[in-house]
Amino acid sequence: MFDPLEKLKEFIRHPSVSTDPRFADGMRGAQEFVAGLLGTLGFQVEVVKTALHPIILARRGGDPSWPQVIIYGHYDVQPADPLNLWQSPAFEPVVRGARLFGRGAADNKGPLMTHIAAVARLLERRPDLPLRITFMIEGEEEMGSPSFPAFLQAYQHELRQADFVYLSDTGSPRPEQIVITCGLRGLALCEVEVTGAKVDLHSGLHGGVLRNPIQALAELCASLHTPDGRVNLPGFYDDVLDVEPWERAELAKLGQSEAQYREFLGIPAFYTAQGFSPFEATRFLPTLEFNGIGGGYQGEGTKTVIPSKAFVKISCRLVPNQQPAKIRALLHRAIAERMPKDVTWRIIDQHEGMPYVVVPPDRSNTPKDQPTILARAFRATDRAVTEVFGQPPLYLREGGSVPIIADIKRVLGLDSVLMGLFLPEDNLHAPNESFHLGVMEKGMAASEKILEAIARG
């Protein structure tokens, strides 16, 4: 019998950290586990080789007149560091209370297993289900999906035959309040490296005669925001679209107070752009953030050096209609203009992704009887979530990024239905990541209903 919890535990035990070559065995183990599991469910499984980590393409065919859904997920996870902050080993899953703890439990192994289990239950009950299903599961999402665009191009003739993409790699605020994500921020990432002297220098012998790279970097970083929190790059906000009234109305239903949010974050006060609430800022505004900074001695005690090098990692989260290439150009120009002239520097550009937005049919000018399968999928999702979770879903943009969703839209012309299954308390990308087992169970029931409704038409 298919036991979703035990299968998820087995999945988590494979340490599939895509960014670190030391975890090659874990990546291979996770890929083989998922491919094997889908094979046992009767899917025709193809493991597509890439330059890095394979993509799993598992197909359930059928009559060409049947609807077709692509279910997306990823089997790679973030590094577990810092390991000393975990209450139990990161890759040894353990249930405590209503949660399963382990790296990847919520991002994305738990939600992916939720959909696999829903398909398993549905096909066991309805082996003749008139629905074509394709699982498309990658192993590079946590490193920006570098192999995914080429894969989409190579398989576009087949994949374009689908009606929509279905996935859960987004969040919801509470176990009983599910969000259907209808917008994701894009991103552009880079690292800036500043060099002073050719080697680290004794700060007593040489201090006072050259600019410290850490100082140069700190001055640059301080210049990239205004005192009121806005990004200080001329032209940064030029292409930002106005927020639709229905979006503000949905956000008003969120039901979380600013005080609760501030307490959850553990901060004394918010720092948002003027005129925007914290909840609006995380969904409707672009950002520029510093994700890491370093230089000089990092060990215990002191070491009085002037470091040769310092660095900062920068991410820009982008909203519709911003373009990553344009934002990169604005950032590059600002760095060139503001960097002190008595240091050398370089920019290492990293991955990027376009913003994504889809308007659910009942929140647009689309007629209620619109016959598209995508419209049916949204309405089936609304009904299933309402029935299973006890209240209607909210339709919100999310502050995070899933760049491949915009790639899928661009290359395949397909929109996505994103049902949020992880919660704020799940600690994505942080120690003690977990997945709420009640959400998993209800998610399976809702997903089963959604897929059956699409097949039924």
Rosetta blueprint (number, residue, H / E / L):
1 M L
2 F L
3 D L
4 P H
5 L H
6 E H
7 K H
8 L H
9 K H
10 E H
11 F H
12 I H
13 R L
14 H L
15 P L
16 S L
17 V E
18 S L
19 T L
20 D L
21 P H
22 R H
23 F H
24 A H
25 D H
26 G H
27 M H
28 R H
29 G H
30 A H
31 Q H
32 E H
33 F H
34 V H
35 A H
36 G H
37 L H
38 L H
39 G H
40 T H
41 L L
42 G L
43 F L
44 Q E
45 V E
46 E E
47 V E
48 V E
49 K L
50 T L
51 A L
52 L L
53 H L
54 P L
55 I E
56 I E
57 L E
58 A E
59 R E
60 R E
61 G L
62 G L
63 D L
64 P L
65 S L
66 W L
67 P L
68 Q E
69 V E
70 I E
71 I E
72 Y E
73 G E
74 H E
75 Y L
76 D L
77 V E
78 Q L
79 P L
80 A L
81 D L
82 P L
83 L H
84 N H
85 L H
86 W L
87 Q L
88 S L
89 P L
90 A L
91 F L
92 E L
93 P L
94 V E
95 V E
96 R E
97 G L
98 A L
99 R E
100 L E
101 F E
102 G L
103 R L
104 G L
105 A H
106 A H
107 D H
108 N H
109 K H
110 G H
111 P H
112 L H
113 M H
114 T H
115 H H
116 I H
117 A H
118 A H
119 V H
120 A H
121 R H
122 L H
123 L H
124 E H
125 R H
126 R L
127 P L
128 D L
129 L L
130 P L
131 L L
132 R E
133 I E
134 T E
135 F E
136 M E
137 I E
138 E E
139 G L
140 E L
141 E H
142 E H
143 M H
144 G L
145 S L
146 P L
147 S L
148 F H
149 P H
150 A H
151 F H
152 L H
153 Q H
154 A H
155 Y H
156 Q H
157 H H
158 E H
159 L H
160 R L
161 Q L
162 A L
163 D L
164 F E
165 V E
166 Y E
167 L E
168 S L
169 D L
170 T L
171 G E
172 S L
173 P L
174 R E
175 P L
176 E L
177 Q E
178 I L
179 V E
180 I E
181 T E
182 C E
183 G E
184 L E
185 R L
186 G E
187 L E
188 A E
189 L E
190 C E
191 E E
192 V E
193 E E
194 V E
195 T E
196 G L
197 A L
198 K L
199 V L
200 D L
201 L E
202 H E
203 S H
204 G H
205 L H
206 H H
207 G L
208 G L
209 V L
210 L L
211 R L
212 N L
213 P H
214 I H
215 Q H
216 A H
217 L H
218 A H
219 E H
220 L H
221 C H
222 A H
223 S H
224 L L
225 H E
226 T L
227 P L
228 D L
229 G L
230 R L
231 V E
232 N L
233 L L
234 P L
235 G L
236 F L
237 Y L
238 D L
239 D L
240 V L
241 L L
242 D L
243 V L
244 E L
245 P H
246 W H
247 E H
248 R H
249 A H
250 E H
251 L H
252 A H
253 K L
254 L L
255 G L
256 Q L
257 S L
258 E H
259 A H
260 Q H
261 Y H
262 R H
263 E H
264 F H
265 L H
266 G L
267 I L
268 P L
269 A L
270 F L
271 Y L
272 T L
273 A L
274 Q L
275 G L
276 F L
277 S L
278 P H
279 F H
280 E H
281 A H
282 T H
283 R H
284 F H
285 L L
286 P L
287 T E
288 L E
289 E E
290 F E
291 N E
292 G E
293 I E
294 G E
295 G E
296 G L
297 Y L
298 Q L
299 G L
300 E L
301 G L
302 T L
303 K L
304 T L
305 V E
306 I E
307 P L
308 S L
309 K E
310 A E
311 F E
312 V E
313 K E
314 I E
315 S E
316 C E
317 R E
318 L E
319 V L
320 P L
321 N L
322 Q L
323 Q L
324 P H
325 A H
326 K H
327 I H
328 R H
329 A H
330 L H
331 L H
332 H H
333 R H
334 A H
335 I H
336 A H
337 E H
338 R H
339 M L
340 P L
341 K L
342 D L
343 V L
344 T E
345 W E
346 R E
347 I E
348 I E
349 D E
350 Q E
351 H E
352 E E
353 G E
354 M L
355 P L
356 Y E
357 V E
358 V L
359 V L
360 P L
361 P H
362 D H
363 R H
364 S L
365 N L
366 T L
367 P L
368 K L
369 D L
370 Q L
371 P L
372 T L
373 I H
374 L H
375 A H
376 R H
377 A H
378 F H
379 R H
380 A H
381 T H
382 D H
383 R H
384 A H
385 V H
386 T H
387 E H
388 V H
389 F H
390 G L
391 Q L
392 P L
393 P L
394 L E
395 Y E
396 L E
397 R E
398 E E
399 G L
400 G L
401 S L
402 V L
403 P H
404 I H
405 I H
406 A H
407 D H
408 I H
409 K H
410 R H
411 V H
412 L H
413 G L
414 L L
415 D L
416 S E
417 V E
418 L E
419 M E
420 G L
421 L L
422 F E
423 L L
424 P H
425 E H
426 D H
427 N L
428 L L
429 H L
430 A L
431 P L
432 N L
433 E L
434 S E
435 F E
436 H E
437 L H
438 G H
439 V H
440 M H
441 E H
442 K H
443 G H
444 M H
445 A H
446 A H
447 S H
448 E H
449 K H
450 I H
451 L H
452 E H
453 A H
454 I H
455 A H
456 R H
457 G L
